[in-house]
Amino acid sequence: MYTSDTIINNKKFNARNAVTFLAVTAFCGFFSSVYLSFSHGVSSPFMVYLAIVPFSLGVLPYSLLYLLGAQSPTSTAKQLYNGGAITVLIGSLVKGIVEISGYEATNIAVFGIELNYSLLYFSAGIILMFIGVSVYFKQRLK
């Protein structure tokens, strides 16, 4: 395989990931607007701005990699990063649904320890994304 083939494959891979996250962004925007239209005038910033999460954590990074012609991440790095981005997205979705429903519970018990569920989602997502980015840069330095 020639180097130019690798660059084209890397660009194709990064473009495919950016387009996938763009589809998720469109779905989140649609879901958010439909959910808010049936919420009887109650809204939550976590639901209103739901589509910003996959756009800023998925479309922008993969588009930047595409535009720079950078090496695409390995499967492990991609899965860790995407898993973290999806965890943050699900956390925002759950927080928005709970706020719109008017339910007052903010804590969940994990192994007998009371934890704030939105902080748990956000922390787990950020940690997964950080590990994924670390694996990517470790791969690049080899």
N, C-alpha and C positions, 0 to 999 in steps of 0.2 A: 504494500500500500504506500502510496506517495504522501508526502507531507500535505500537499494541496487537498488530497482526498480527506485527510484527517481534519483539516480546517473546515472543509465543507460539511463533513459529518458533525463536527462540533457545533457549527453554526445552525445546522438543521435541528440538532438535538435541543439546543438552547431556544430556538424559535418555537419548536413543538411544545416545550414546557411553558413558554410565555403565552402561547395561544391557549393552552389548557387552563392556565390560571385566568386568562381573559374570559374564557367561557364560565369559569366558576364565579368570576366577578359579575358577569351579566346575570347569572342565575341568582346570586345573592341580592343584586339590585332588584330583580323581579320578585323574589321571595319577600324581601323587606317591604316593598311597596304593597304587595297583596296582603301581607300580614298586618301592616299598619292600617290598611283600608278597612279591615274587619276588627280593629281594636277599639272601636267606639270613642275615637278622639284621644286615646291615651297613647303616648309615644315614649320611646326610650332612645337616648343617643346611641346606645350600643346596637340598636336595631336600625335606626335611621342611617348610620354610617357603616353598616355592616359590609357593604361592597368595597370600602376603602381597605379593609384588611387583606383580602386576596390580591387586590391591585398593588398595594404598597409592598407586600411581602412576597409576591409571586411574579407579577407582570414586570414590575420595574427591575428587580435583580436579574431575571433571565433575559430581559430586553437589553440591559446593560452588558451582560456577558455576550449576547449576540452582536451588539454593535461594536464591541471591542474585539470580537473574534477570539475571545478567550477560550481556553480549554474547558470542555464541559465537565461537570462534576462526575465522580464515580457513582456507581449505584448506591453505595453506602452513604456517601455525603448527601446525595440527592434525596434519599429516603429519610434521613435524619432531618434535613432542612425542611422538606415538604411536610413531614409529620409534625414538626414544630409549628409551621405556618397554619396547618389545619387545626392543630390544638388551640392556637390563639383564636382562630375563626370560630370554632365550636364554642369556646368559652365566651366570646362576644355574643354569639347567638343565644346561648343559654341565659346569659345575664340579661339580654334584651327581652327575652320571653318572660323571665321571672319578674322583671320590672314592670312590664306591661300587664301581667296578670295581677299584680298588686300583692303578691305573696311576700311576706316579710323575712323569710329564712335566708340567711346569708352564709351559714356554716354547714358543713357536712362532717361526719365523723369518719376518719380514715384511720384504721387500726387503733381505735379508741381515742384518737386525738381530734379535737375540734379544729377544723380549718376553714378559712374563707374560700368558697368554691371558685370565685372569679380570680382570686389571687393564685389559687392552685393551678387553674388552667393557664393563666398568663405565665407563671413561673415555669411550669413544665414546658410550655411552648418555646419560651425564650431559651431555656437550657438546651432543648433539642436543636433549635436553630443554631445556637452557639457551637455545639458539638459538630453539627454538620458543616458549618463554615470552617471550623478548625481542621476537620478531616480534609476538606477541599484544599486549604492552604498547605497542609502537610503533604498532600499529594503533589501539589504544584512545586514545592521546594525540593522534591526528590529528583 
